[in-house]
Amino acid sequence: MFIKEVRSKIVRNSRKEKTIQVMIKTYKGTFVSSAPSGKSKGKYEVESFNERGVKKSLELLKKFSKMLNEKSFVIKKFDDLREFENKIKGFENSYGALGGNVIYALETAFLKAAAKDNNKELWEFIIEDKGKFKAPMPIGNCIGGGMHSRLVNGKKPDFQEFLLIPDEKTFSRAVTKNIDAYYFAKSLLKKQDKKWIVKVNDEGAWMTGLSNEDALKVLKQVGDEYGLRIGIDIAASSFFKNKYYHYENKRLIRDRVEQIDYMEHLIKKYDLFYVEDSLDEEDFSGFYQVTNTSKPALIVGDDLTVTNPKRVERATRGKAINAMIIKPNQIGSLIDVKKVVDICKKHKIKMIFSHRSGETMDDAIADYCVGFQGDFIKTGIYGRERLIKLRRVMEIEKSLK
């Protein structure tokens, strides 16, 4: 593959924050990628940009891009990306960190170009056996709280996401069901509060001042009405301070044992299928307790694992989780993403490829989910940056019928 030119610029994500877009031009076309940004971040995630900020990242990226212009790369399969990644690491050792977001955008644009050079779609270039294609199921954020939402009448749920999870034969049917259920949830929230002002949060979820359990009651009603599984993203690290969980909505504090008991109680009471980041990101043994007393619920690591092979190994070896979030820009290396995928497959850990709250119109996460044979894709339910990723999976599904 011959690279004619590499360009980059600063663009805005769905939260109007600055991020990086990369364009790679070859004889087969022009390939563009941009990186999303998270608001609720695990402390073990790589830095999104250079420590001196996004402008410094762009400056370094432009310097690195000059080393790629008019260069050829032999890349016939995904693992050949390693040579390109080694060039990035060598550059960073000399000039400074580009940042996880920048590397993600750069490597994704490079892979899109490589896939086209091999006359394949991005997902086809990744997948090892095209005959093993399976449609993931969407996980949709229906009601929002936590760091992604603003206060409504002075309150909001402490839990970050209240999720709908279909189980359908086709992805397109699952998406349709989630959208219908999303609007049903809106009608229920209106009934709860006649003065409710209809607003959505960073991920397109309905914002509310309801307590955690009142929001769960609405979610359960929606799930029962549409035959959907339900789940929550607690994002517990976001309200864990000085060894205690500080709940704001109802002003109470729970210690570690009480938090574990509360998670187990919620799973049983609301028949939860999915619980993400139920405990602080350091509490591997606590995750183990929840996982092994809450079967068959999916106990999901995100801040716990941050798409980091070493932390994923620790979590899987210790049976702390049975599912995990995969966010490529958390680790800033698509080679490391592949390592994480291999660990998950080895230990039969369910894989959830996920968007970030500050999203762009790039739909590559859909190709990564399908190519790496993810079990679920978490993209939100509504909003243009969310729908474009859902549409991409539907396109892939349709192309294989």
VOGU-3710 file (C-alpha; in Angstrom, 3 decimals, decimal comma):
1> mfikevrski> 0,000/0,000/0,000  1,451/3,327/-1,105  0,587/6,350/1,046  0,442/9,506/-1,054  -0,402/11,890/1,762  -1,453/12,065/5,413  -3,352/15,063/6,743  -4,844/15,810/10,138  -6,909/18,526/11,766  -8,853/19,378/14,888
11> vrnsrkekti> -12,612/18,718/14,742  -15,395/18,815/17,343  -17,108/15,787/18,851  -20,778/15,567/19,892  -19,989/17,457/23,120  -18,298/20,201/21,075  -14,902/19,213/22,491  -11,771/19,249/20,348  -10,541/15,971/18,939  -8,366/14,785/16,041
21> qvmiktykgt> -9,366/13,716/12,531  -6,887/11,897/10,283  -7,062/11,552/6,489  -4,876/9,100/4,565  -4,738/9,282/0,780  -3,646/6,299/-1,342  -4,122/5,292/-4,971  -7,326/3,496/-3,863  -8,951/6,584/-2,344  -9,089/8,835/0,696
31> fvssapsgks> -9,735/7,321/4,134  -10,819/9,336/7,149  -11,135/8,566/10,839  -11,739/10,589/13,998  -11,506/9,731/17,668  -14,260/9,947/20,286  -13,696/11,152/23,857  -15,023/9,813/27,148  -16,183/11,919/30,082  -16,410/9,095/32,616
41> kgkyevesfn> -12,906/7,639/32,407  -11,097/4,917/34,270  -7,914/6,170/35,894  -5,894/3,474/34,109  -6,880/4,646/30,619  -4,067/6,047/28,507  -4,047/9,831/28,134  -6,270/10,955/25,262  -3,786/13,545/24,026  -0,282/14,770/24,708
51> ergvkkslel> 0,084/16,191/28,224  0,366/19,662/26,644  -3,027/19,300/24,991  -4,718/18,541/21,692  -2,827/21,256/19,783  0,500/19,711/20,773  -0,822/16,302/19,682  -1,723/17,772/16,302  1,710/19,357/15,976  3,405/16,014/16,709
61> lkkfskmlne> 1,049/14,143/14,400  1,870/16,473/11,509  5,565/15,867/12,134  4,993/12,092/12,137  2,808/12,320/9,023  5,726/13,690/7,015  7,524/10,402/7,697  4,596/8,510/6,115  4,110/10,570/2,959  5,142/8,700/-0,214
71> ksfvikkfdd> 5,953/5,514/1,728  4,886/1,943/0,985  3,628/-0,605/3,517  3,083/-4,331/3,054  -0,118/-5,026/4,973  -2,089/-8,114/3,969  -3,731/-8,917/7,307  -4,603/-7,165/10,554  -1,503/-8,379/12,418  0,691/-6,568/9,867
81> lrefenkikg> -0,417/-3,375/11,615  2,303/-4,144/14,168  5,021/-2,688/11,897  3,088/0,584/11,596  2,474/0,678/15,347  6,178/0,150/16,009  6,906/3,240/13,892  4,471/5,221/16,056  6,150/4,002/19,258  9,589/4,842/17,905
91> fensygalgg> 8,435/8,345/17,045  6,860/8,851/20,477  10,068/7,745/22,202  11,881/10,560/20,421  9,311/13,346/20,273  6,617/12,703/22,936  3,223/11,034/23,254  0,600/11,513/20,573  -2,172/10,296/22,910  -4,588/7,369/22,743
101> nviyaletaf> -7,234/9,271/20,775  -4,715/10,336/18,138  -3,253/6,855/17,704  -6,750/5,387/17,435  -7,715/7,807/14,636  -4,390/7,303/12,851  -4,445/3,507/13,020  -8,112/3,343/12,027  -7,566/5,513/8,935  -4,541/3,348/8,101
111> lkaaakdnnk> -6,574/0,128/8,457  -9,404/1,505/6,321  -6,848/2,228/3,603  -5,233/-1,202/4,005  -8,593/-2,954/3,795  -9,407/-1,150/0,537  -5,948/-1,979/-0,785  -6,862/-5,633/-0,234  -10,331/-5,119/-1,796  -12,094/-5,733/1,510
121> elwefiiedk> -14,340/-3,921/3,935  -12,716/-2,990/7,242  -14,575/-5,725/9,164  -13,582/-8,323/6,523  -9,946/-7,320/6,864  -10,138/-7,991/10,610  -12,218/-11,169/10,806  -10,248/-14,407/10,669  -13,094/-16,529/9,304  -15,808/-14,745/7,327
131> gkfkapmpig> -17,987/-17,860/7,622  -18,203/-17,279/11,384  -20,036/-13,957/11,068  -22,554/-13,347/13,832  -24,669/-10,274/14,395  -23,973/-8,578/17,732  -26,897/-7,305/19,772  -27,219/-3,562/20,516  -27,066/-2,230/24,063  -28,923/1,066/24,211
141> ncigggmhsr> -28,768/3,819/26,831  -32,421/4,675/27,515  -32,387/6,736/30,737  -29,325/8,661/31,877  -27,702/9,795/35,099  -24,246/10,120/36,602  -21,539/12,129/34,849  -23,318/12,072/31,484  -26,403/13,961/32,716  -27,379/17,277/34,247
151> lvngkkpdfq> -29,628/17,801/37,253  -33,387/17,770/36,689  -35,248/19,676/39,419  -32,079/19,529/41,481  -31,551/15,768/41,178  -30,464/12,942/38,886  -29,824/9,195/39,264  -26,391/8,301/40,622  -26,177/5,400/38,169  -24,867/6,497/34,791
161> efllipdekt> -26,911/4,447/32,327  -30,171/2,498/32,318  -29,916/0,119/29,399  -32,142/-1,851/27,012  -30,764/-5,051/25,487  -32,762/-6,929/22,819  -32,371/-10,599/21,967  -33,466/-10,874/18,340  -32,541/-12,955/15,310  -31,473/-9,899/13,321
171> fsravtknid> -29,648/-6,736/14,302  -32,042/-4,519/12,365  -35,041/-5,918/14,260  -33,208/-5,379/17,550  -32,470/-1,733/16,714  -36,109/-1,080/15,760  -37,328/-2,605/19,009  -34,921/-0,490/21,074  -36,069/2,731/19,360  -39,749/1,898/19,940
181> ayyfaksllk> -39,033/1,105/23,592  -37,011/4,321/23,959  -40,056/6,406/23,032  -42,274/4,321/25,304  -39,882/5,177/28,150  -40,378/8,855/27,298  -44,159/8,486/27,707  -43,701/6,745/31,081  -41,383/9,474/32,336  -43,977/12,079/31,333
191> kqdkkwivkv> -46,619/10,232/33,356  -44,276/10,166/36,361  -43,854/13,938/36,273  -46,327/16,158/34,428  -43,818/19,032/34,632  -40,973/16,963/33,181  -38,982/18,918/30,612  -38,008/16,539/27,815  -34,225/16,628/27,474  -31,517/14,162/26,538
201> ndegawmtgl> -27,986/13,788/27,885  -24,563/13,389/26,240  -25,510/9,967/24,841  -29,081/10,749/23,820  -30,652/9,131/26,908  -33,617/10,743/28,650  -32,581/12,883/31,616  -34,602/12,628/34,806  -34,539/13,585/38,464  -35,750/10,134/39,525
211> snedalkvlk> -33,872/8,055/42,072  -31,897/5,012/40,932  -34,653/2,577/41,832  -37,495/4,699/40,459  -35,594/4,892/37,153  -35,121/1,119/37,328  -38,871/0,640/37,828  -39,529/2,615/34,640  -36,864/0,617/32,799  -38,354/-2,676/34,016
221> qvgdeyglri> -41,774/-1,635/32,778  -40,297/-0,787/29,380  -38,434/-4,102/29,243  -41,547/-6,083/30,142  -43,648/-4,228/27,565  -41,224/-4,894/24,687  -39,662/-8,194/25,727  -36,248/-6,641/26,336  -33,514/-7,491/28,793  -32,438/-4,611/30,994
231> gidiaassff> -29,190/-3,474/32,567  -27,349/-0,645/34,293  -23,968/1,016/34,148  -23,297/2,014/37,757  -19,951/3,771/37,039  -19,313/3,256/40,752  -15,808/4,748/40,690  -17,337/8,132/39,873  -18,936/8,347/43,350  -16,436/6,263/45,362
241> knkyyhyenk> -14,405/8,465/47,721  -12,385/7,703/50,846  -13,406/4,023/50,810  -17,150/4,741/50,665  -19,820/5,006/47,954  -21,445/8,440/48,249  -24,972/8,438/46,818  -26,253/11,940/46,112  -29,826/11,372/44,937  -31,011/10,126/48,325
251> rlirdrveqi> -28,014/11,316/50,334  -26,614/8,095/51,758  -23,260/6,359/52,099  -22,500/2,669/51,592  -19,353/0,815/52,535  -17,880/-1,924/50,354  -19,893/-4,785/51,868  -23,137/-2,798/51,665  -22,412/-1,913/48,031  -21,866/-5,575/47,121
261> dymehlikky> -25,091/-6,565/48,914  -26,964/-3,739/47,190  -25,778/-4,851/43,747  -26,873/-8,425/44,428  -30,235/-7,123/45,702  -30,849/-5,024/42,561  -29,936/-7,879/40,240  -32,480/-10,168/41,892  -35,227/-7,587/42,411  -35,209/-6,230/38,852
271> dlfyvedsld> -33,986/-9,358/37,065  -31,025/-7,450/35,658  -29,269/-9,054/32,713  -26,336/-6,634/32,664  -24,454/-4,712/35,384  -21,411/-2,620/34,462  -18,810/-1,207/36,871  -20,783/-2,117/39,980  -17,798/-1,415/42,237  -14,700/0,766/42,337
281> eedfsgfyqv> -12,082/0,175/39,630  -9,573/-1,245/42,142  -11,908/-3,826/43,688  -11,175/-7,036/41,764  -12,216/-9,268/44,690  -15,505/-7,379/45,081  -16,250/-7,917/41,382  -15,525/-11,627/41,938  -18,134/-11,769/44,709  -20,817/-10,075/42,605
291> tntskpaliv> -19,998/-12,207/39,546  -20,183/-15,482/41,433  -23,390/-14,758/43,338  -25,326/-13,189/40,466  -25,325/-15,807/37,711  -26,438/-15,704/34,937  -26,256/-11,881/34,910  -23,421/-10,289/32,962  -21,068/-8,562/35,399  -19,173/-6,169/33,179
301> gddltvtnpk> -15,795/-4,487/33,604  -15,018/-1,111/32,045  -13,136/1,183/34,436  -11,883/-2,061/35,997  -10,309/-3,314/32,768  -9,909/-0,234/30,469  -9,166/-2,445/27,422  -5,729/-3,092/28,937  -4,392/-6,638/28,356  -2,689/-6,806/31,780
311> rveratrgka> -5,787/-5,717/33,682  -8,011/-7,954/31,557  -5,719/-10,919/32,303  -5,958/-10,164/36,016  -9,753/-9,861/35,884  -10,259/-13,047/33,889  -7,724/-15,092/35,839  -9,427/-14,041/39,077  -12,924/-14,653/37,651  -13,847/-11,065/38,537
321> inamiikpnq> -15,997/-10,564/35,404  -17,848/-12,559/32,772  -18,145/-9,662/30,293  -16,191/-6,528/29,452  -16,325/-3,256/27,564  -13,867/-2,764/24,705  -13,083/0,873/23,849  -10,081/1,029/21,490  -9,071/4,579/22,420  -8,821/3,573/26,107
331> igslidvkkv> -5,579/1,739/25,343  -4,403/3,621/22,232  -3,280/0,482/20,375  -5,344/-1,675/18,049  -2,754/-4,441/18,447  -3,516/-4,395/22,183  -7,244/-4,479/21,376  -6,599/-7,718/19,480  -4,745/-9,085/22,542  -7,765/-8,253/24,692
341> vdickkhkik> -10,092/-9,946/22,207  -7,933/-13,093/22,272  -7,997/-13,155/26,086  -11,791/-12,774/26,087  -12,244/-15,606/23,594  -9,896/-17,859/25,571  -11,783/-17,287/28,835  -15,267/-17,077/27,260  -15,766/-13,463/28,330  -18,590/-11,657/26,528
351> mifshrsget> -17,291/-8,685/24,509  -19,113/-5,359/24,334  -17,615/-2,910/21,822  -18,526/0,561/22,962  -18,813/4,158/21,805  -17,837/7,102/24,051  -20,080/9,862/25,326  -18,291/12,468/23,169  -18,731/10,832/19,749  -17,957/11,628/16,110
361> mddaiadycv> -19,522/10,508/12,836  -16,889/7,792/12,392  -18,556/4,345/12,291  -15,409/2,177/12,549  -16,421/0,788/15,964  -19,165/-1,142/14,151  -16,574/-2,784/11,879  -14,363/-3,572/14,860  -17,279/-5,187/16,680  -18,233/-7,366/13,713
371> gfqgdfiktg> -14,640/-8,105/12,677  -13,556/-9,162/16,166  -16,852/-11,051/16,646  -18,131/-8,968/19,535  -21,255/-10,166/21,320  -22,734/-6,693/21,809  -22,275/-3,154/20,546  -23,050/-0,285/22,911  -23,745/2,902/20,972  -26,747/4,583/22,523
381> iygrerlikl> -30,217/4,378/20,957  -30,737/7,731/19,292  -28,762/10,692/17,948  -26,900/10,977/14,655  -23,489/9,954/16,049  -25,124/6,866/17,597  -27,373/5,890/14,699  -24,560/5,955/12,138  -22,839/3,099/13,983  -26,059/1,091/14,235
391> rrvmeieksl> -26,689/1,643/10,527  -23,200/0,379/9,716  -23,861/-2,944/11,456  -27,185/-3,181/9,604  -25,368/-2,571/6,298  -22,925/-5,383/7,058  -25,753/-7,719/8,071  -27,685/-6,899/4,894  -24,618/-7,483/2,687  -24,319/-11,053/3,976
401> k> -27,927/-12,095/3,332
//
